[in-house]
């Protein structure tokens, strides 16, 4: 597995040729039992690495499109499965826990429900107030940049934008830290300026309280077209 921006975070990925993006998974290594997020099929090498780090006690699935190898790994590792409570009635399999807004599946990991994405109330997770882990709604199709899920896949764009704005409003420390993608995106996306610009670009903001000009959001492509200026 690849070490991410923290010594306790690792990831593995699979390149999807049909979309030209990486599908990614995250492992948080912690003394109270390791946590996997949206786990893909894992190579023998990476599985041996994970087991050397203590295996996993918890597996969290952000949405029903990311079930991937969660059941298989849960059985192999003896991990507890958690899924989004908004999809409980239609989820492909049973989970031991159903997570929603305000849940804390393990200490230090907070749950937010994202509205307007392609599945109901997709989960986003905030790790120790500084690291955002997302499924599909916020992603990074290009290295060093963040963007929304393509508009054609959104069920409600206004709700999606409001969800991104909420992340930064309720968790301002993320603005000076990192985002990690467990969905169709690069394994790590940029720090302060690029991440904080997500909601600002989507809402068309031009300047903030720090006096920095805000980049533009291209509603046709779903990308942010200009970096923040002084």
N, C-alpha and C positions, 0 to 999 in steps of 0.2 A: 504494500500500500504506500501511497505517496504522503509524506508529511506535509500538512497544510501550514497555515500561518501561526498556529499555536502548537506547542510541544505535545499537547494531548489530543490533537485533531489529525485524523488521517482520512484519505479518500482513495477510491478506485473508480474507474470509469470504463465505458465502452463507446467507441465511435460509431455513430449511426450514419451510414452512407446515404440513406434516402433523405436525410435532413441536413447532413453536413454539420452535425453538432455532437458533442460528447454527452452521453447519459452518465450521470455521476451519483455516487453514494458517499456517505460520510460515516466515520466511526469516531465517537467521543470516548476517549479512554479515561476512566475515572475509578476511584477506589471503591465506590459503592456499587459497581457493576457497569460495564461498558454499554454504550448506547449506539445502535446502528440506525441510520435514517435512510429510508427508501433503498434498501440493499439490492443491488444487481447480482446476477450470477457472479461468483467470485472464483478466481483462479486458485489452483492448489498452492501456489507460492503465496498469494495474498491471504488465503485462509490460514496457512501455517503461521504467517505473520500475526494475524488477528488472534489466533489461539495462543501464541506466545505472549501476547499482550493481555491475555485473560479472557478471550472469547467475547461473548456478549450476553448480558442479562435482559436487555430491553431492545425491542425493535419498534420503531415508529414509522408509520406509513402516512405520507402527507395527503394522498388522494388515491382514489380507486384506480387511476391509470398507472400508479407506481407500486403495484403489488409485487412485481418483479419476482425475486427469489426469496421474499420475506418468509413465507411459510416453510420452505425447505430449510432455510438457515435457522429459523426458530426451532424446528425439530432437531436439527443437528447440534445446536448450541444450547438448547434448553432455555431459550429466551421467551419473554412475554411479549405478545403482539399488541400494539395499540394502533387504532385507526381513527379517522375523523368521524365524530358523532353524527354529523349531518348526513352521512352516507350509511349509517348503521343498517338501515332496512334494505339497502340494495348492494352492500359491499360483497365482493366475491366470496369471502369466507369470514368466519367468526373471529373476533379479536377478544382478548381478555379485558381490554380497556378501550373505551371510546373517549376521545379527547375533544375538548372544545375551548372556547375563549376562557382565559384565565387559569386553565389547568396547569399543573406543574408535575409532569410525570415522574421526574426525579428532581431533587434540589438543584437549583441553578438553571433549569430549563423551563422557559415560559412559552405557553401556546397562544397564538393569535389565529383567529379564523379570518381568512381572506375571501371576500365576496367578489362576485363578478367574473371569476375564472371559469374554466371549462368544466369543472366539477363543483358541486355545492360545498361552500365553506371549506375550501382547501386549507390545510394547516401550514402556518409558518412558525418557526421556533426561534426564540431569542436565547442565546447561551450566555449566561452570566452577564447580562445587560449590554454586552458589547459586540456579539457576533450574531448575525442574522443567517438563518438557514431556511431556504425556501424550496418549494417544490416546482411549480410551473409558472406562477403568475409573474414573479420577478426572475429574470434569467440573464445570461450573458452569452449572446451568440458570437460576440467578438471579444477577443482578449482585452481586458482593461475597461470594458464598457458594460453597462447594465441596460436592459430594456424590458418592456412588458411582453407578456404573451401576445403573439400576433392578434390583431383585432378580430380577424375572422373566427378565432377560437374563443373569444370572450363572450360570456353570456350577458354582461352588463358593464360597459366601459366605465361609466360614472362610478359604479360601485368598486370597480377595480382600482381606479385612481384614488378613490377615498381610502381604500384599504392600504395602499402604499403610503399615502399621507399620514395615516394613523400610525404606521410603524415608526416613522420619524418623530411624530408628535409625542408618542408615549415612551419611546426609547431613544432619547437624544444622544446617548453615548455611542450608539451604533454609528453615528455620523463621523466619529473619529476613529472608527475601527474597520471591521471587515464584514463582507458578506460571503457566505459559502452556499453554493447551489447544489441541491440534491436532485435537481431535475434535469432538463435538457439544456445544458449550459456548461460553461467552463467551470472548473472545480473551485477557483477562487476569483472573485471579482474585486474591483478596486476599493480603495479606502475612502477617506472623507469626501473629497469633492465629487467623485463620480457617484458614490452611493447616495449622498444627500441630494444630489441633483435629480434623482429618479422622480420623486413626487413633484418637485418644483418644475421640472420640464413638462411633466404630464399635465399639470394645471396651468401651464403657460406663464408662470411667474417670471418676473424680470429681475427683481432684486430682492435681497433678504435683509434681515436685521444686521448682518455683518457688512452690508454695503457691497457685496460681491454681485456682479451681474449674473443672472441665471441663464443656463443654456436653453436652447430651443428643442422642443420635441417634435419630431416629424411624424405626424399622425398617419401618413401613408405607409411608412416603413416600420414604424414602431421603435425607431432608434432615436437617440439623443444626438443632435447634430453639431453642437458647439460646446466646448468645455467652459466651465466657469471662468470668468475673467476677474481681474482685480477691481 
